[in-house]
Amino acid sequence: MPLQNRVLPTQEIVAEPGRGLLMGNRGTLHGPDRRLGTTRWRSKAWICCVLDWKGVRRDPMPPGRWTALFFFDEAVALAAGHRPCHYCRRRDFLLYAGAWAGGRNLDERPRAAAMDAQLHLERVDPRTRQQRATIQELDELPDGAMIRYDGRPALVLGHHVLPWSWDGYGDPVRPPGLHQVAVLTPPANLVVLKAGFAPLLHPTALGN
């Protein structure tokens, strides 16, 4: 039976055999039985990391340490409110922070803690502890954003919508009359995408 460590674009963490391109964590979420309790984060630093780091093999749920989470791709990770790790993905982190600064006309890249604090305000409703979503115009969304379409998550690419599942992205569609959509990606990550940060997308997004 698969462990409960796959992250959905809706921030939910589920037991799912699907494979992804990235991993990450939000702190230790599991108990000695390798099951998750009710807590879904231990810090505001929600990161996404490379799958392979110098060939090191690690237990995904070591006792009392961290809970390894897995993402289908970076569009999913960004939608769930994560950002690149500054350790194992240093180059991507700097590009992300640079886009954060450029999208806000800042003089310098912000520190990770400042970005994490802003992301946390935008990704979680403090009353319900559920994901925040915004309503926006589809034509104004950048490539790499994720929305709720036809009752499921979907990727925005080239002003088209690609339905998402663990099997891959579906064919791009642009239903007539689709204008305002529920956006899963937090506003801060939308700014980063609009400023030119290119997320790692699953090959099925590009028709491969």
Secondary structure, DSSP 8 states (H G I E B T S, - for coil): ---EEEE-TTS-EEE-----SEEEESS--B-TTS-B-S---SSS--EEEES-STT----SS-TTS---EEESSHHHHHHTT-EE-TTTTHHHHHHHHHHHHHHHT-SS---HHHHHHHHHHHHB-TTT--B--EEEEGGG--TT-EEEETTEEEEEETTEEEEEETTEE---B--TT--EEEE-S-HHHHHHHHTT------GGGGT-
